[in-house]
């Protein structure tokens, strides 16, 4: 993916964001609370790490000498892996988990490298690129999948895309498997060529060694069950490993895709000179959608990322505060006659994504 132009948002129309930020800041000041995580987040952190590590240890020590139970424990690890990413890693790598910058960086590193990814790559792709150029053709990597899928109307359409509404779900499950194998290396070289590593005060050599070391540690502890459990065959191990990663990838895709690649969202193009029509904040409103915000249990499990509008407008505020500031964002958007996109249910959001895949395969 190339970046042919430098994009500039329209800063002459910033009244909405100025007023919104003032109101949100006032909410935290009036209630004398921090914008970072709280006890709710700390409890969730313990829960998600335990839900990942306890099944792993049960397999390593062969507490249940049963292949079906091994598989069920792998399922739990996969769901927990997604939970770690959604609830812990996401806040930490956005710098919203704690006031302590070093703690955020360490926790962000541990919570993604622990499950086979690479913290710096994720921060560049998500924080720098996606959050700045949401749904912008040839800029937002989140809508630039492999050529057999099409996530936006300005991308080239191929005949195979007519079937993507069927096969996309299969490939979504491959997401974290790709992270843990080849994607991190490819991404790192691409960001090096674009000069993005310099902006993070690091070098290609440094990050390459970090990735290699992380992968060795990751596959080392992942392979322990096969080495320590005599009854476990390589096929048993491989099945559990793939199931774990596949479920994690599928869950992550099911949460992030309905936030942007849906019927309701827009895919604005810059002018030939690289100028966008709207201010950055209005752009986020037009390219992002909430879903299932009336379900507190669902919101807790997915790290508040069903409040994608609030997250995109205030990425450095911890997700535990999104339900409280959502009404402020919605009311302010309505006052400025701006859209506030939302689906009432998770199923409705997934259906909107499915319909969008269908339409993009044909139009």
C-alpha positions in Angstrom: 0.0 0.0 0.0 1.4 3.4 -1.0 0.7 6.8 0.5 0.6 9.1 -2.6 -0.4 12.3 -0.8 0.1 13.9 2.5 -3.4 14.3 4.1 -4.5 17.5 5.8 -7.8 17.8 7.7 -9.9 20.9 7.7 -8.9 22.7 10.9 -11.0 25.7 10.1 -14.1 23.9 11.3 -13.0 22.7 14.8 -15.9 24.1 16.9 -17.5 20.7 17.5 -14.3 19.1 18.8 -13.4 22.2 20.9 -16.8 22.2 22.6 -16.8 18.4 23.0 -13.4 18.3 24.5 -14.3 21.0 27.0 -17.4 19.1 28.1 -15.6 15.8 28.5 -12.7 17.4 30.4 -15.3 19.1 32.7 -16.9 15.7 33.4 -13.7 14.3 34.7 -12.9 17.4 36.7 -16.4 17.7 38.2 -16.3 14.0 39.2 -12.7 14.2 40.4 -11.7 11.1 38.5 -8.7 10.2 36.4 -9.0 9.5 32.6 -6.9 6.4 33.1 -7.9 3.0 34.3 -9.5 2.2 37.6 -10.3 -0.8 39.9 -12.7 -2.1 37.2 -9.8 -2.3 34.8 -7.4 -3.8 37.3 -9.9 -6.6 38.1 -10.4 -7.2 34.4 -6.7 -7.4 33.9 -6.3 -10.2 36.5 -9.3 -12.0 35.1 -8.1 -12.0 31.5 -4.5 -13.0 32.3 -5.7 -15.7 34.6 -8.2 -17.0 32.0 -5.2 -17.4 29.6 -2.5 -18.6 31.9 -4.5 -21.1 34.1 -5.7 -23.2 31.1 -2.1 -23.2 29.8 -0.7 -24.4 33.1 -3.4 -27.1 33.3 -2.2 -28.4 29.9 1.5 -28.2 30.8 1.1 -30.1 34.0 -1.4 -32.5 32.3 -3.9 -32.1 35.1 -6.6 -33.6 32.9 -5.2 -36.5 30.9 -7.9 -36.1 28.3 -7.5 -34.9 24.7 -11.0 -33.3 24.6 -10.3 -31.3 27.7 -7.0 -30.2 26.2 -9.0 -28.9 23.2 -11.5 -27.1 25.4 -8.7 -25.5 27.4 -7.2 -24.3 24.0 -10.6 -22.8 23.2 -10.6 -20.9 26.5 -7.0 -19.7 25.8 -8.1 -18.4 22.4 -11.0 -16.4 23.8 -8.8 -15.1 26.6 -6.1 -14.1 24.1 -8.7 -11.9 22.4 -9.7 -10.6 25.8 -6.2 -9.6 26.7 -5.9 -7.7 23.4 -9.2 -6.0 23.7 -9.2 -5.2 27.4 -5.6 -4.7 28.4 -3.2 -4.4 25.5 -5.4 -1.9 23.7 -5.5 0.6 26.6 -1.8 0.1 27.5 -0.6 0.7 24.0 -2.8 3.8 23.7 -1.2 5.1 26.9 -4.6 5.2 28.7 -4.2 2.3 31.2 -2.1 4.2 33.7 -0.7 7.7 34.2 2.8 6.1 34.3 4.2 6.2 30.7 6.8 3.4 31.4 4.2 1.2 32.9 1.9 1.6 29.9 4.8 0.7 27.6 5.8 -2.4 29.6 2.3 -3.7 30.0 1.6 -3.0 26.3 4.7 -4.9 25.3 4.0 -7.9 27.6 0.3 -8.2 26.7 0.9 -8.4 23.0 4.3 -10.0 22.7 3.1 -12.6 25.3 0.5 -13.8 22.7 2.8 -13.7 19.6 2.5 -10.1 18.4 4.8 -7.1 18.4 4.0 -3.9 20.3 5.7 -1.3 18.1 4.1 -2.6 14.9 0.7 -2.5 16.5 1.2 1.0 17.8 2.3 2.3 14.4 -0.5 0.6 12.4 -3.3 1.3 14.9 -2.4 4.5 16.8 -0.6 6.4 14.1 -2.1 5.2 10.9 -5.6 3.9 11.6 -6.6 6.5 14.1 -5.4 9.3 12.0 -6.6 8.2 8.5 -9.6 6.2 9.4 -11.3 4.7 6.3 -9.1 6.7 3.9 -8.1 4.9 0.7 -4.4 4.0 0.5 -3.7 5.4 3.9 -5.6 3.3 6.5 -4.0 -0.2 6.6 -7.1 -1.6 8.3 -9.1 -1.3 5.1 -6.2 -2.6 2.9 -6.4 -6.4 3.2 -4.9 -9.0 0.9 -6.1 -8.7 -2.7 -8.7 -11.4 -2.4 -10.7 -9.1 -0.1 -12.2 -5.6 -0.6 -13.1 -3.5 2.4 -13.7 -0.1 0.8 -15.4 1.2 -2.4 -12.3 2.9 -3.8 -10.2 -0.2 -4.0 -9.9 -2.3 -7.2 -12.8 -4.8 -7.5 -12.1 -8.4 -8.7 -14.4 -11.2 -9.6 -13.5 -13.2 -6.6 -14.8 -10.4 -4.3 -18.4 -11.5 -5.1 -17.8 -14.4 -2.7 -16.0 -12.5 0.0 -19.2 -12.3 2.1 -18.8 -16.1 2.5 -15.0 -16.7 2.8 -14.0 -13.5 4.6 -15.0 -15.0 8.0 -12.7 -18.0 7.4 -9.7 -15.7 6.8 -10.5 -13.5 9.8 -9.6 -16.4 12.0 -6.1 -16.4 10.5 -5.3 -12.9 11.8 -3.3 -13.7 14.9 -1.6 -16.8 13.3 -0.2 -14.3 10.7 0.9 -12.0 13.5 2.8 -14.8 15.3 4.6 -15.9 12.1 5.3 -13.7 9.1 3.3 -10.4 9.4 5.5 -8.7 12.0 8.6 -9.1 9.9 6.9 -7.8 6.8 5.3 -4.9 8.6 8.6 -3.9 10.3 10.4 -3.7 6.9 7.5 -1.7 5.4 7.5 0.8 8.3 11.3 1.1 8.0 11.1 2.0 4.4 8.4 4.6 5.2 10.6 6.2 7.9 8.1 5.4 10.6 10.6 3.7 12.9 12.6 7.0 13.3 9.4 8.6 14.7 9.4 5.9 17.4 13.1 6.5 18.2 14.2 3.1 17.2 15.9 1.3 14.4 15.2 -1.7 12.1 18.0 -3.7 13.6 16.8 -3.1 17.2 13.2 -4.0 16.5 14.2 -7.0 14.4 16.1 -8.4 17.3 13.2 -7.7 19.6 10.8 -9.5 17.3 13.2 -12.5 16.9 13.7 -12.7 20.7 10.0 -12.4 21.3 9.1 -15.1 18.8 11.7 -17.5 20.3 10.2 -17.0 23.8 6.7 -17.2 22.6 7.1 -20.5 20.6 9.3 -21.8 23.4 6.6 -21.6 26.0 3.9 -22.6 23.5 5.8 -25.8 22.7 6.3 -26.8 26.3 3.1 -28.9 26.5 4.3 -31.1 23.6 7.7 -31.6 25.3 6.4 -32.2 28.8 3.2 -34.2 28.2 4.2 -37.7 27.0 0.7 -38.5 25.7 0.5 -35.4 23.5 1.3 -36.0 19.8 2.4 -33.2 17.5 -1.1 -33.4 15.9 -2.7 -32.8 19.3 -0.4 -29.8 19.9 -0.9 -28.3 16.5 -4.7 -28.7 16.7 -4.8 -26.9 20.0 -2.4 -24.1 18.8 -4.4 -23.5 15.6 -7.8 -23.6 17.4 -6.5 -21.1 20.0 -5.2 -18.6 17.5 -8.2 -19.1 15.1 -10.7 -18.2 17.8 -8.7 -15.2 18.9 -8.4 -13.9 15.4 -12.1 -14.4 14.7 -13.2 -12.7 17.9 -10.9 -9.7 17.2 -12.2 -9.3 13.7 -15.8 -9.6 14.8 -15.3 -6.6 17.2 -13.2 -4.3 14.9 -14.8 -4.9 11.5 -18.3 -3.8 12.5 -16.8 -0.5 13.7 -15.7 0.8 10.3 -16.6 -1.5 7.4 -20.3 -1.3 7.6 -23.2 0.2 5.5 -23.4 3.2 7.8 -19.9 4.5 7.7 -18.3 6.7 5.0 -15.0 6.4 3.1 -14.0 10.0 2.3 -11.4 10.8 -0.3 -9.0 13.7 -0.1 -8.7 16.3 -2.8 -5.9 16.1 -5.4 -3.8 18.3 -3.0 -4.5 16.0 -0.1 -7.1 18.1 1.7 -10.0 16.5 3.5 -13.4 18.2 3.6 -13.9 17.8 7.3 -12.1 18.4 10.6 -10.5 15.3 12.0 -13.1 14.8 14.7 -16.0 15.1 12.3 -14.2 12.6 10.1 -14.1 10.1 13.0 -17.9 10.5 13.4 -18.5 9.8 9.8 -16.2 6.8 9.6 -16.9 5.0 12.9 -19.9 3.2 14.4 -20.9 2.0 17.9 -22.9 -1.1 18.6 -24.5 -3.0 21.5 -23.8 -0.2 24.0 -26.8 -1.1 26.1 -25.3 -4.4 27.1 -22.8 -3.8 30.0 -21.6 -7.4 30.1 -20.7 -7.4 26.5 -19.0 -4.0 26.9 -17.0 -5.3 29.8 -15.8 -8.4 27.9 -14.8 -6.5 24.7 -12.9 -3.8 26.5 -15.5 -1.1 25.7 -14.6 -1.2 22.0 -18.2 -1.3 21.1 -17.9 2.4 21.9 -15.7 3.0 18.9 -16.9 6.6 18.4 -15.8 7.6 21.8 -12.6 5.6 21.4 -11.7 7.3 18.2 -12.4 10.8 19.5 -10.6 10.2 22.8 -8.1 7.3 22.3 -6.0 8.3 25.4 -9.0 7.9 27.7 -9.4 4.4 29.2 -12.3 2.4 27.9 -13.8 2.0 31.4 -15.1 5.6 31.0 -16.7 5.3 27.6 -20.2 4.5 28.8 -20.2 7.6 31.0 -18.9 10.0 28.3 -21.0 8.5 25.4 -24.1 10.6 26.2 -21.9 13.8 26.1 -20.5 12.8 22.7 -23.9 12.0 21.3 -25.6 15.1 22.6 -22.8 17.4 21.4 -22.9 15.7 17.9 -26.6 16.3 17.7 -26.3 20.0 18.7 -23.8 20.5 15.8 -26.0 18.5 13.4 -23.3 15.8 13.0 -23.9 12.0 12.7 -23.6 9.7 15.6 -23.7 6.2 14.1 -24.8 3.2 16.2 -26.4 -0.2 15.9 -28.5 -1.4 18.8 -27.2 -5.0 18.8 -24.0 -6.8 18.1 -25.8 -9.1 15.7 -27.1 -6.1 13.8 -23.6 -4.7 13.5 -22.2 -8.0 12.2 -25.1 -8.1 9.7 -24.3 -4.6 8.5 -20.7 -5.7 8.0 -21.9 -8.8 6.1 -24.1 -6.7 3.8 -21.2 -4.3 3.2 -18.9 -7.3 2.2 -21.7 -8.3 -0.2 -22.1 -4.8 -1.7 -18.3 -4.3 -2.0 -18.1 -7.5 -3.9 -20.5 -6.3 -6.5 -20.4 -2.5 -6.7 
